[in-house]
Amino acid sequence: MQEHETGLVLVGKAGCHLCSERSELVRAEARRRHLTLRELDAALDPLLERRFGQRVPVVLWNGEPLVDLDFDAAELREALDRVGA
């Protein structure tokens, strides 16, 4: 991951059931808001692995964490509204 990542990013891990579930939720919200979503696997990126460890899935906006772990659609919408996404 680039240090100054912009936009909406979902960090997860392959084989993570919760990551798969939240991916669908984040994809739907990204479509609704006409945002481009990048999905990254923390297991493939040592920097992401160190930064987030087991705290995945995590949604980033412009490189900053918005919501993580067991968030729901309302929490995601509220977080994106707060940052004007």
C-alpha positions, -999 to 999 in steps of 0.1 A, spaced: 0 0 0 13 34 -8 18 57 22 -5 84 9 -34 62 -3 -64 82 -14 -100 73 -16 -119 44 -3 -99 12 6 -110 -20 23 -82 -40 39 -90 -76 46 -74 -110 44 -81 -140 22 -100 -167 41 -115 -142 65 -152 -148 67 -160 -114 82 -138 -97 56 -159 -114 28 -192 -103 44 -180 -67 49 -166 -66 14 -201 -69 0 -214 -42 23 -186 -18 14 -189 -25 -23 -226 -17 -22 -220 16 -4 -192 25 -28 -216 19 -57 -243 40 -41 -219 69 -36 -202 65 -70 -168 59 -52 -140 38 -65 -131 11 -40 -97 -6 -37 -95 -39 -19 -62 -50 -4 -51 -82 13 -31 -74 45 -15 -109 43 2 -99 11 15 -65 23 39 -65 53 31 -28 61 -6 -35 62 0 -66 83 20 -46 108 -4 -17 109 -37 -37 112 -27 -72 122 -59 -90 132 -80 -58 131 -95 -66 97 -116 -58 79 -109 -21 81 -122 6 59 -98 35 51 -106 69 37 -75 87 24 -53 64 44 -71 69 77 -92 42 94 -129 48 94 -145 16 107 -131 -18 115 -140 -53 125 -177 -60 129 -192 -27 115 -226 -26 99 -241 -5 70 -253 23 93 -219 27 109 -202 27 75 -226 53 61 -221 75 92 -183 73 89 -184 82 52 -207 111 58 -184 124 85 -155 127 60 -177 140 32 -173 109 10 
